[in-house]
Amino acid sequence: MHPLPITDSTRVLVLTGAGVSAESGIATFRAGGGLWESHSVEEVASMAGFQSDPQLVWNFYSERRRGVLAAEPNAGHYALAKLEERLGDRFLLTTQNVDGLHSRAGSSRVLELHGNVCMTRCLVCARAPFSDEALHLDSLPACEVCEASGRDSLLRPHIVWFGEALDGQVLARIDDFISEAGADLLFLAIGTQGAVYPAASLVDVARRVGGSSYLVNLDEADNASQFDHIVRGKSGEVLPQLFGLSSEQSN
């Protein structure tokens, strides 16, 4: 397998999906056929679901949080961190995953498209999202900032739920990176099925600016035909080779 053609002018945009996290033992969002304890995923991942039964939603995310905290980054995560170390500002990682494993592996230029399961924010006030590893299984967490102002408000997981829009500032950063790169862009999608938009359309944007595109996936992706190059395999095995890393560098 030949390393990626990265030169001194190449700018690398990465998109990662559930396949990368699966190698760390984290179940995909749709595990169990779209059900969780007989509840549909939409019931526990939407504002309507939260308003109907907030404790049910917090139980779902607390269990996901427990699994994430027990997981460790894998060789794919570390390989991406090494590539960022090499490229600096010519590297940007966007992820559909909510587990924070890229950051734990050492990546710092990370945009979390769908939020982070170990972060929490207020349902009402403008308080910034904050790190939260507590398991809210027995009671609903309230916002201390709102309480100090004489208001009652619940906290919610910092996750983009069904029916909610992605952060416009995050999308703008991706657009800026692509525009600045132009034909020097190398777009790399890893462990994603290419079924969720707008992330699945990034390969089309890369092609429009004259960039090249690679797909690294264990299974066939829905948008595979849009890529210039396809590499089949697990990211933890493939990425160190694509980045020209030795076995010592990829850990």
C-alpha positions as CSV (number, residue, x, y, z in Angstrom):
1,M,0.0,0.0,0.0
2,H,1.5,3.3,-1.1
3,P,1.4,6.3,1.3
4,L,-0.9,9.2,0.5
5,P,0.6,11.8,-1.9
6,I,1.0,14.5,0.7
7,T,3.4,17.4,-0.4
8,D,4.4,20.6,1.3
9,S,1.3,22.3,-0.1
10,T,-1.3,19.6,0.6
11,R,-4.1,20.4,3.0
12,V,-5.8,17.4,4.5
13,L,-9.5,17.4,5.5
14,V,-10.6,14.3,7.3
15,L,-14.1,13.0,8.0
16,T,-14.5,10.1,10.5
17,G,-17.6,8.1,11.3
18,A,-18.7,5.2,13.5
19,G,-16.4,2.7,11.9
20,V,-13.4,4.4,13.6
21,S,-15.0,4.2,17.0
22,A,-16.2,0.6,16.5
23,E,-12.6,-0.5,16.5
24,S,-12.5,0.8,20.1
25,G,-15.5,-1.2,21.1
26,I,-18.1,1.6,20.9
27,A,-21.4,0.4,19.5
28,T,-22.7,2.4,16.5
29,F,-25.6,4.7,17.2
30,R,-28.0,2.4,15.4
31,A,-26.9,-0.7,17.3
32,G,-29.7,-3.0,18.2
33,G,-31.7,-2.3,15.1
34,G,-32.5,1.3,16.0
35,L,-33.9,0.3,19.4
36,W,-32.7,0.9,23.0
37,E,-34.5,-1.0,25.7
38,S,-37.5,-1.2,23.3
39,H,-37.5,2.5,22.7
40,S,-36.7,3.9,19.2
41,V,-33.5,5.9,18.9
42,E,-35.7,8.9,17.9
43,E,-37.4,8.8,21.3
44,V,-34.2,9.2,23.2
45,A,-32.4,11.5,20.7
46,S,-34.8,14.3,20.0
47,M,-36.2,17.4,21.7
48,A,-39.7,15.9,21.6
49,G,-38.4,12.8,23.4
50,F,-36.6,14.9,26.0
51,Q,-39.7,17.0,26.7
52,S,-41.8,13.8,27.0
53,D,-39.4,11.9,29.3
54,P,-36.1,13.6,30.2
55,Q,-35.1,10.9,32.6
56,L,-35.4,8.3,29.9
57,V,-33.2,10.4,27.6
58,W,-30.6,11.0,30.3
59,N,-30.5,7.2,31.1
60,F,-29.8,6.5,27.5
61,Y,-26.9,9.0,27.3
62,S,-25.6,8.0,30.7
63,E,-25.2,4.5,29.4
64,R,-23.5,5.7,26.3
65,R,-21.3,7.9,28.4
66,R,-20.3,4.9,30.6
67,G,-19.3,3.0,27.4
68,V,-17.2,5.9,26.0
69,L,-15.4,6.5,29.3
70,A,-14.4,2.8,29.4
71,A,-13.1,2.9,25.8
72,E,-9.6,3.8,24.6
73,P,-8.4,5.4,21.3
74,N,-7.2,2.9,18.8
75,A,-4.3,2.9,16.2
76,G,-6.5,4.8,13.8
77,H,-7.0,7.7,16.2
78,Y,-3.3,7.8,17.0
79,A,-2.3,7.8,13.3
80,L,-4.5,10.8,12.7
81,A,-3.0,12.6,15.6
82,K,0.5,11.9,14.2
83,L,-0.6,13.3,10.8
84,E,-1.9,16.5,12.4
85,E,1.4,16.8,14.3
86,R,3.2,16.7,10.9
87,L,0.9,19.1,9.0
88,G,-0.2,21.6,11.6
89,D,-2.7,24.1,10.3
90,R,-2.8,22.2,7.0
91,F,-4.9,19.6,8.7
92,L,-8.5,19.6,9.9
93,L,-10.4,16.7,11.3
94,T,-14.2,16.6,11.3
95,T,-16.0,13.8,13.0
96,Q,-19.5,12.5,13.2
97,N,-18.6,10.6,16.4
98,V,-19.5,11.9,19.8
99,D,-17.0,10.0,21.9
100,G,-14.1,12.4,22.1
101,L,-11.5,9.7,21.3
102,H,-9.8,11.8,18.7
103,S,-9.0,14.5,21.3
104,R,-7.9,11.8,23.8
105,A,-5.5,10.4,21.2
106,G,-3.8,13.9,20.9
107,S,-5.7,15.6,18.0
108,S,-6.5,19.2,18.7
109,R,-7.8,20.5,15.3
110,V,-11.1,18.6,15.7
111,L,-14.6,19.7,14.8
112,E,-17.3,17.5,16.4
113,L,-20.3,17.7,14.0
114,H,-22.8,16.0,16.3
115,G,-21.5,17.1,19.7
116,N,-19.9,15.2,22.5
117,V,-21.5,12.7,24.8
118,C,-19.3,13.7,27.7
119,M,-20.4,17.4,27.5
120,T,-23.5,19.0,28.8
121,R,-25.3,22.3,28.2
122,C,-28.3,24.2,29.5
123,L,-31.7,23.8,27.9
124,V,-32.4,27.5,28.2
125,C,-29.5,29.8,29.0
126,A,-26.5,30.8,27.0
127,R,-24.0,29.0,29.2
128,A,-21.2,27.4,27.2
129,P,-21.2,23.6,26.9
130,F,-19.0,22.0,29.7
131,S,-17.3,18.7,30.3
132,D,-19.4,16.3,32.3
133,E,-18.6,12.7,33.0
134,A,-21.4,12.1,35.6
135,L,-24.0,9.4,35.1
136,H,-27.4,11.1,35.6
137,L,-29.3,7.9,36.1
138,D,-31.3,8.6,39.2
139,S,-32.2,12.3,39.0
140,L,-32.3,15.1,36.4
141,P,-29.4,17.6,36.4
142,A,-30.4,21.2,36.8
143,C,-28.5,24.3,35.6
144,E,-26.8,26.0,38.5
145,V,-26.5,29.3,36.6
146,C,-30.2,29.4,36.0
147,E,-30.9,28.5,39.6
148,A,-28.7,31.4,40.8
149,S,-30.9,33.7,38.7
150,G,-34.1,32.3,40.1
151,R,-35.0,30.3,37.1
152,D,-35.6,26.5,36.8
153,S,-33.9,24.8,33.8
154,L,-32.7,21.3,33.1
155,L,-29.4,20.4,31.6
156,R,-29.3,18.3,28.4
157,P,-26.6,16.3,26.6
158,H,-24.5,18.4,24.2
159,I,-25.6,16.3,21.2
160,V,-27.2,17.3,18.0
161,W,-30.5,15.5,18.1
162,F,-32.7,14.5,15.3
163,G,-34.4,17.6,13.8
164,E,-31.7,19.9,15.1
165,A,-29.3,21.8,12.8
166,L,-25.5,21.5,12.9
167,D,-23.5,24.4,14.3
168,G,-23.2,27.0,11.6
169,Q,-19.8,28.1,12.9
170,V,-18.5,24.5,12.5
171,L,-19.8,24.3,8.9
172,A,-18.2,27.7,8.1
173,R,-14.8,26.5,9.4
174,I,-15.0,23.5,7.1
175,D,-16.0,25.7,4.1
176,D,-13.1,28.1,4.8
177,F,-10.6,25.3,5.0
178,I,-11.8,23.8,1.7
179,S,-11.8,27.3,0.0
180,E,-8.2,28.0,1.2
181,A,-7.0,24.6,0.0
182,G,-8.5,24.6,-3.5
183,A,-6.8,22.0,-5.7
184,D,-4.3,21.3,-2.9
185,L,-7.1,19.6,-0.9
186,L,-6.9,16.0,0.0
187,F,-10.2,14.8,1.4
188,L,-10.1,11.6,3.5
189,A,-13.3,9.9,4.7
190,I,-12.8,7.1,7.2
191,G,-15.3,4.6,8.7
192,T,-18.4,6.3,7.4
193,Q,-21.3,4.9,5.3
194,G,-21.8,8.2,3.5
195,A,-25.5,8.3,4.3
196,V,-25.8,11.3,6.6
197,Y,-25.8,14.8,5.2
198,P,-24.3,17.3,5.0
199,A,-21.1,15.3,5.9
200,A,-21.7,12.9,3.0
201,S,-21.6,15.8,0.5
202,L,-18.0,16.8,1.5
203,V,-16.6,14.6,-1.1
204,D,-18.6,16.4,-3.8
205,V,-17.3,19.8,-2.5
206,A,-13.8,18.5,-2.6
207,R,-14.2,17.5,-6.2
208,R,-15.6,20.9,-7.2
209,V,-12.5,22.7,-5.9
210,G,-10.2,20.3,-7.8
211,G,-9.1,18.3,-4.8
212,S,-8.5,14.5,-4.5
213,S,-10.5,12.1,-2.3
214,Y,-9.9,8.9,-0.6
215,L,-12.3,6.6,1.2
216,V,-11.1,4.2,3.9
217,N,-13.9,1.8,4.9
218,L,-14.3,-1.8,6.0
219,D,-17.7,-2.1,4.1
220,E,-19.1,-0.5,1.0
221,A,-20.2,3.1,1.5
222,D,-23.4,4.6,0.0
223,N,-21.4,7.3,-1.8
224,A,-18.3,5.2,-2.7
225,S,-18.6,6.0,-6.4
226,Q,-17.9,9.7,-5.7
227,F,-14.4,9.0,-4.4
228,D,-11.2,9.0,-6.5
229,H,-9.6,6.2,-4.5
230,I,-11.0,3.5,-2.2
231,V,-9.1,1.5,0.4
232,R,-10.9,-1.3,2.1
233,G,-10.0,-2.3,5.6
234,K,-10.0,-1.3,9.2
235,S,-8.7,2.3,9.9
236,G,-6.5,1.1,12.7
237,E,-4.6,-1.2,10.2
238,V,-4.8,1.0,7.1
239,L,-4.1,4.5,8.3
240,P,-0.6,3.9,9.7
241,Q,0.4,2.5,6.3
242,L,-1.3,5.4,4.3
243,F,0.5,7.9,6.5
244,G,3.9,6.1,6.2
245,L,4.1,5.5,10.0
246,S,6.2,2.9,11.6
247,S,4.6,0.5,14.1
248,E,6.2,2.6,16.9
249,Q,4.8,5.9,15.6
250,S,1.3,4.6,15.3
251,N,0.9,3.9,19.0
